[in-house]
Amino acid sequence: MDELQLGDKAIRGAGTLGELTQTAAESPEGAMELLLSEISMIIGFLTLLGGLFFTLYFVIAAFDWLRAGGDKAKVEKSQQKMINGAIGLLIMIVAIGIVGIVGGVFGIEILNPTETFVDLVTNRGR
């Protein structure tokens, strides 16, 4: 594999991740595995972020309820915020569940596709 040169040194990427990328990208299976693991980490991060946003939104709505001071309109608005936050969290959980079920029906691990796609790349010429 040809490497980019900067003077007499090869450009291999930034630090440990760059070395890992260069090593994994030397084979199609390694490159696919690296790409899919990165996608899986992004999906996990977005799920975590969604949970954190729900928690923050719910706590803000709870403080709004406490500050309502008996004003019925403000209390109802705070309650609606809490319900909307819970619905958003439920939609996220149901979406992940549906994707998992669909993947199970078709025999593909959609939420963790690394092994399936590495097998496809490995066996493509057979």
GUFIDREN-18594 format. One record per residue: x, y, z of N, C-alpha, C in turn; residue in one letter. Coordinates in steps of 0.05 Angstrom, whole numbers, padded with zeros to 5 digits, always signed. Last residue first. Example, Ala and Ser with C-alpha at 12.3 -4.5 7.8 and 13.67 -1.06 7.14 Angstrom:
2
+00257-00045+00142+00273-00021+00143+00258+00001+00157S/+00264-00114+00156+00246-00090+00156+00264-00066+00156A/
***
This chain:
126
-00334-00313-00073-00339-00342-00073-00366-00349-00083R/-00325-00260-00065-00314-00272-00090-00320-00301-00092G/-00347-00248-00015-00359-00236-00039-00349-00249-00065R/-00332-00263+00036-00343-00283+00019-00353-00272-00008N/-00315-00215+00061-00297-00238+00059-00306-00258+00038T/-00361-00184+00059-00337-00174+00045-00318-00198+00041V/-00396-00215+00091-00403-00208+00063-00378-00200+00047L/-00368-00215+00140-00373-00240+00126-00380-00235+00096D/-00372-00161+00151-00345-00173+00147-00348-00199+00133V/-00427-00157+00158-00415-00144+00136-00386-00154+00130F/-00434-00189+00206-00449-00195+00181-00435-00183+00157T/-00402-00162+00244-00396-00190+00236-00410-00197+00209E/-00426-00109+00247-00399-00114+00239-00394-00142+00229T/-00476-00090+00263-00474-00104+00237-00446-00113+00230P/-00515-00080+00308-00487-00087+00310-00479-00103+00286N/-00566-00069+00291-00554-00051+00311-00525-00057+00316L/-00576-00111+00256-00575-00084+00245-00561-00065+00265I/-00560-00171+00243-00558-00154+00267-00554-00125+00259E/-00605-00207+00206-00583-00188+00205-00583-00173+00231I/-00651-00238+00199-00626-00251+00206-00602-00233+00204G/-00701-00216+00193-00685-00220+00169-00658-00233+00174F/-00716-00215+00247-00733-00228+00227-00717-00235+00202V/-00676-00183+00270-00679-00211+00278-00695-00227+00258G/-00687-00134+00245-00661-00147+00240-00663-00176+00248G/-00737-00124+00269-00735-00127+00240-00709-00141+00232V/-00720-00120+00323-00739-00141+00314-00737-00146+00284I/-00686-00074+00321-00676-00100+00330-00694-00123+00321G/-00723-00036+00304-00699-00042+00287-00687-00069+00295V/-00757-00037+00348-00767-00044+00322-00744-00051+00303I/-00722-00018+00389-00734-00044+00391-00744-00054+00364G/-00712+00034+00371-00689+00015+00374-00700-00014+00375I/-00764+00053+00374-00750+00053+00348-00727+00033+00349A/-00774+00050+00429-00790+00034+00411-00776+00032+00384V/-00738+00089+00448-00735+00061+00457-00750+00043+00438I/-00758+00135+00423-00731+00127+00418-00727+00097+00425M/-00810+00138+00444-00806+00135+00415-00778+00125+00409I/-00797+00146+00498-00811+00122+00490-00808+00117+00460L/-00775+00197+00495-00759+00175+00504-00771+00149+00496L/-00821+00226+00477-00796+00225+00461-00778+00202+00469G/-00855+00217+00521-00862+00207+00495-00838+00205+00477I/-00827+00246+00561-00831+00217+00564-00839+00204+00537A/-00832+00298+00539-00805+00286+00543-00807+00255+00546G/-00888+00304+00541-00874+00304+00515-00846+00292+00517N/-00896+00302+00597-00908+00282+00580-00894+00281+00553I/-00868+00349+00611-00860+00323+00622-00871+00300+00605M/-00899+00387+00584-00870+00384+00578-00860+00357+00587K/-00948+00381+00610-00946+00374+00582-00917+00371+00573Q/-00934+00400+00661-00942+00372+00658-00940+00363+00629Q/-00925+00454+00647-00903+00437+00657-00909+00408+00654S/-00977+00468+00632-00955+00470+00612-00931+00453+00621K/-01003+00461+00681-01011+00444+00658-00989+00445+00636E/-00978+00501+00710-00976+00473+00719-00982+00455+00695V/-00994+00547+00682-00965+00540+00683-00961+00511+00692K/-01049+00545+00692-01039+00544+00664-01010+00536+00664A/-01053+00550+00748-01062+00526+00735-01051+00523+00706K/-01009+00570+00794-01021+00579+00769-01027+00554+00752D/-00979+00552+00838-01008+00548+00838-01023+00557+00813G/-00926+00562+00824-00939+00577+00846-00969+00574+00846G/-00889+00545+00788-00915+00554+00778-00931+00569+00799A/-00842+00523+00805-00843+00552+00804-00870+00563+00795R/-00852+00469+00798-00848+00479+00825-00851+00510+00826L/-00855+00467+00743-00879+00460+00758-00876+00471+00786W/-00802+00479+00730-00824+00498+00721-00849+00493+00737D/-00778+00434+00751-00773+00460+00763-00794+00480+00755F/-00799+00397+00714-00805+00394+00742-00800+00420+00757A/-00775+00415+00666-00805+00416+00669-00813+00413+00698A/-00722+00403+00679-00730+00431+00674-00760+00434+00677I/-00726+00347+00682-00718+00363+00706-00726+00392+00702V/-00739+00336+00628-00757+00328+00649-00751+00344+00675F/-00694+00354+00601-00720+00365+00595-00740+00360+00617Y/-00654+00320+00624-00652+00349+00627-00680+00362+00622L/-00673+00269+00606-00670+00275+00635-00669+00305+00640T/-00672+00276+00550-00697+00270+00564-00695+00278+00593F/-00617+00284+00542-00636+00305+00536-00663+00301+00549F/-00599+00233+00558-00591+00256+00573-00610+00280+00568L/-00622+00201+00517-00629+00197+00545-00622+00220+00563G/-00595+00223+00473-00624+00225+00475-00634+00221+00503G/-00542+00208+00485-00549+00236+00484-00579+00240+00486L/-00547+00152+00480-00540+00164+00505-00548+00193+00506L/-00558+00151+00425-00577+00141+00443-00572+00152+00471T/-00510+00173+00405-00535+00187+00400-00557+00177+00419L/-00475+00132+00421-00471+00159+00431-00497+00175+00428F/-00494+00090+00389-00494+00088+00419-00492+00115+00431G/-00482+00110+00338-00510+00104+00346-00513+00102+00376I/-00426+00114+00342-00442+00138+00338-00471+00133+00346I/-00413+00060+00347-00407+00078+00369-00423+00104+00367M/-00429+00042+00297-00442+00031+00321-00437+00049+00345S/-00393+00069+00265-00421+00075+00262-00436+00065+00287I/-00346+00044+00282-00349+00073+00286-00379+00080+00284E/-00355-00007+00265-00353-00003+00294-00356+00027+00300S/-00356+00001+00210-00381-00007+00223-00379-00003+00254L/-00302+00016+00201-00324+00034+00194-00349+00027+00209L/-00275-00031+00219-00270-00006+00231-00293+00014+00226L/-00296-00069+00182-00300-00073+00211-00296-00046+00226E/-00276-00049+00134-00305-00051+00139-00311-00053+00168M/-00221-00054+00143-00233-00027+00138-00263-00027+00143A/-00216-00109+00149-00209-00091+00171-00221-00064+00168G/-00232-00127+00098-00247-00135+00122-00242-00117+00146E/-00194-00105+00065-00222-00096+00062-00238-00103+00087P/-00134-00084+00099-00150-00105+00087-00179-00095+00084S/-00113-00038+00118-00096-00053+00100-00110-00077+00088E/-00143-00012+00155-00150-00007+00127-00132-00022+00107A/-00120-00024+00204-00145-00037+00196-00151-00034+00167A/-00074+00008+00202-00071-00021+00205-00097-00035+00195T/-00096+00060+00198-00077+00050+00177-00075+00020+00178Q/-00127+00062+00245-00140+00064+00219-00122+00053+00197T/-00086+00058+00283-00107+00038+00282-00121+00038+00255L/-00059+00106+00273-00045+00080+00270-00065+00057+00267E/-00100+00142+00285-00088+00142+00258-00074+00115+00253G/-00107+00132+00339-00129+00127+00320-00119+00126+00292L/-00058+00149+00360-00066+00122+00362-00088+00115+00342T/-00041+00203+00315-00038+00188+00340-00047+00159+00338G/-00070+00213+00256-00065+00227+00281-00064+00208+00304A/-00034+00186+00199-00058+00193+00214-00050+00206+00240G/+00013+00176+00173-00003+00153+00180-00028+00161+00196R/+00059+00195+00128+00036+00206+00142+00017+00182+00147I/+00128+00178+00134+00101+00171+00124+00080+00185+00141A/+00184+00221+00124+00166+00206+00142+00139+00202+00129K/+00215+00254+00095+00223+00226+00095+00205+00209+00113D/+00165+00296+00074+00194+00294+00077+00201+00264+00075G/+00113+00259+00079+00119+00287+00086+00149+00287+00093L/+00076+00215+00038+00101+00223+00050+00101+00253+00057Q/+00028+00164+00040+00034+00192+00035+00059+00199+00050L/+00041+00098+00015+00036+00116+00037+00042+00145+00029E/+00013+00043-00018+00029+00068-00019+00021+00086+00003D/+00017-00023+00000+00000+00000+00000+00018+00025+00000M/
***
